[in-house]
Amino acid sequence: MKHLDTIMNEHSRYLVRISYLYVKNWATAEDIVQEVFVTYFQKSEQFRHESSLRTYLTTMTANRSKDYLRSWKHKKDVLFETIFANSNGVEQSILEKEQLAELEKKIFQLPLKYREPLILYYYDEQSIADIASYLQLNENTVKTRLRRAKHQMKEFFNEEEMEGWQSE
């Protein structure tokens, strides 16, 4: 079995990004990946080598992320953020940061089935075939979901432009 540090160095960055796709919070994603590694090393004998280690860890990360989204802790955190988010009063002064934040917000408004392939394709730079394999979908399904995700993103920004024109 590979050494703990080697496995963590090889997979942690990727797994954190996968978890972030689900939980939308970097700190929480990092915590989830830490839990995945602890679980893997406690129960590594259960890994049957039917798939690659990366696939096994990715599946564990996705499942742990989904569990977190169903948890009371997540629901409590969302409520807390909703109530206290406006109390910061900190305005972003740089236009680029605002645009990136708006883009991220729009991406997370997409349903997960569209958001996941979009981020894997553009952010993680995976091929259609790799995404199809990871998501256990047909390649044409991945292409369709990417096309629909891009179309929805265009609609989000077109609506925003129209609102901007109407308010002037």
C-alpha positions as CSV (number, residue, x, y, z in Angstrom):
1,M,0.0,0.0,0.0
2,K,1.2,3.5,-0.8
3,H,2.4,5.7,1.9
4,L,-0.2,8.1,3.5
5,D,1.6,11.3,2.4
6,T,1.9,10.1,-1.2
7,I,-1.8,9.2,-1.6
8,M,-2.8,12.5,0.0
9,N,-0.4,14.6,-2.2
10,E,-1.7,12.8,-5.3
11,H,-5.4,13.1,-4.7
12,S,-6.2,15.8,-2.1
13,R,-6.4,18.8,-4.5
14,Y,-8.7,17.0,-6.9
15,L,-10.9,15.6,-4.2
16,V,-11.3,19.1,-2.6
17,R,-12.5,20.4,-5.9
18,I,-15.0,17.6,-6.3
19,S,-16.3,18.1,-2.8
20,Y,-16.6,21.9,-3.5
21,L,-18.8,21.1,-6.4
22,Y,-21.3,19.8,-3.9
23,V,-20.9,21.8,-0.8
24,K,-20.0,25.2,-2.3
25,N,-17.6,26.0,0.6
26,W,-13.8,25.5,0.4
27,A,-13.3,25.0,4.2
28,T,-16.1,22.4,4.4
29,A,-14.8,20.7,1.2
30,E,-11.3,20.4,2.8
31,D,-12.8,19.0,6.0
32,I,-14.8,16.4,4.0
33,V,-11.7,15.3,2.2
34,Q,-9.8,15.0,5.5
35,E,-12.6,12.7,6.7
36,V,-12.4,10.7,3.5
37,F,-8.7,10.1,4.0
38,V,-9.1,9.1,7.6
39,T,-11.9,6.7,6.7
40,Y,-9.8,5.3,3.8
41,F,-6.8,4.7,6.0
42,Q,-8.8,3.1,8.8
43,K,-10.6,0.8,6.4
44,S,-8.1,0.5,3.5
45,E,-8.5,-3.3,3.5
46,Q,-12.1,-2.8,2.2
47,F,-10.7,-1.3,-1.1
48,R,-11.0,-4.2,-3.5
49,H,-9.1,-2.7,-6.4
50,E,-12.1,-3.1,-8.8
51,S,-11.4,0.5,-9.9
52,S,-8.6,2.9,-9.5
53,L,-7.8,4.5,-6.1
54,R,-8.7,7.9,-7.5
55,T,-12.2,6.6,-8.6
56,Y,-12.7,5.0,-5.2
57,L,-11.7,8.1,-3.3
58,T,-13.8,10.3,-5.6
59,T,-16.8,8.1,-4.9
60,M,-16.2,8.3,-1.2
61,T,-15.8,12.1,-1.4
62,A,-19.0,12.5,-3.4
63,N,-21.0,10.4,-1.0
64,R,-19.6,12.2,2.1
65,S,-20.4,15.5,0.5
66,K,-24.0,14.4,-0.2
67,D,-24.2,13.2,3.4
68,Y,-23.1,16.7,4.6
69,L,-25.7,18.4,2.4
70,R,-28.4,16.3,4.1
71,S,-27.0,17.0,7.6
72,W,-28.5,19.3,10.3
73,K,-25.1,21.1,10.5
74,H,-25.4,22.2,6.8
75,K,-28.9,23.4,7.2
76,K,-28.0,25.3,10.3
77,D,-25.0,26.9,8.5
78,V,-27.2,28.0,5.6
79,L,-29.7,29.6,7.9
80,F,-26.9,31.4,9.8
81,E,-25.4,32.7,6.6
82,T,-28.8,33.9,5.3
83,I,-29.4,35.8,8.5
84,F,-26.0,37.3,9.0
85,A,-24.6,37.6,5.5
86,N,-25.7,41.2,5.1
87,S,-24.1,42.3,8.4
88,N,-20.6,42.4,7.0
89,G,-21.1,45.5,4.9
90,V,-17.8,44.8,3.2
91,E,-18.0,46.0,-0.4
92,Q,-15.8,44.5,-3.1
93,S,-14.0,47.4,-4.8
94,I,-12.5,45.6,-7.7
95,L,-14.8,44.9,-10.7
96,E,-13.1,41.6,-11.6
97,K,-13.8,40.2,-8.1
98,E,-17.5,41.2,-8.5
99,Q,-17.7,39.6,-11.9
100,L,-16.1,36.4,-10.7
101,A,-18.4,36.2,-7.7
102,E,-21.4,36.8,-9.9
103,L,-20.2,34.0,-12.3
104,E,-19.8,31.6,-9.4
105,K,-23.2,32.5,-8.1
106,K,-24.8,31.8,-11.5
107,I,-22.9,28.5,-11.8
108,F,-24.3,27.4,-8.4
109,Q,-27.8,28.2,-9.5
110,L,-27.5,25.5,-12.1
111,P,-28.9,22.1,-11.2
112,L,-26.1,19.7,-10.1
113,K,-26.6,17.6,-13.2
114,Y,-25.5,20.6,-15.4
115,R,-23.1,22.2,-12.9
116,E,-21.0,19.1,-12.4
117,P,-20.0,18.5,-16.1
118,L,-19.5,22.3,-16.6
119,I,-17.0,22.6,-13.8
120,L,-15.3,19.3,-14.6
121,Y,-14.9,20.4,-18.3
122,Y,-13.9,24.0,-17.9
123,Y,-12.4,24.2,-14.4
124,D,-10.8,20.7,-14.1
125,E,-10.1,20.6,-17.9
126,Q,-11.3,17.0,-18.2
127,S,-12.3,15.4,-21.5
128,I,-15.9,14.5,-22.4
129,A,-14.9,10.8,-22.2
130,D,-13.3,11.3,-18.7
131,I,-16.4,13.1,-17.4
132,A,-18.7,10.5,-18.9
133,S,-16.7,7.8,-17.2
134,Y,-16.6,9.6,-13.8
135,L,-20.3,10.4,-13.9
136,Q,-21.2,7.0,-15.3
137,L,-23.0,8.6,-18.2
138,N,-23.0,8.3,-22.0
139,E,-20.7,10.8,-23.7
140,N,-23.6,12.3,-25.7
141,T,-25.4,12.9,-22.4
142,V,-22.4,14.8,-21.1
143,K,-22.3,16.9,-24.3
144,T,-26.0,17.6,-24.0
145,R,-25.7,18.6,-20.3
146,L,-22.7,20.9,-21.2
147,R,-24.7,22.5,-24.0
148,R,-27.7,23.1,-21.7
149,A,-25.5,24.4,-18.9
150,K,-23.9,26.9,-21.3
151,H,-27.4,27.9,-22.6
152,Q,-28.7,28.5,-19.1
153,M,-25.6,30.6,-18.2
154,K,-26.3,32.7,-21.2
155,E,-29.9,33.1,-20.1
156,F,-28.8,34.2,-16.6
157,F,-26.6,36.9,-18.0
158,N,-29.1,38.0,-20.6
159,E,-31.8,38.4,-17.9
160,E,-29.4,40.4,-15.8
161,E,-28.5,42.7,-18.8
162,M,-32.2,43.3,-19.5
163,E,-32.9,44.1,-15.8
164,G,-30.0,46.6,-16.0
165,W,-31.4,48.3,-19.1
166,Q,-34.9,48.5,-17.6
167,S,-33.7,50.1,-14.3
168,E,-31.8,52.9,-16.1
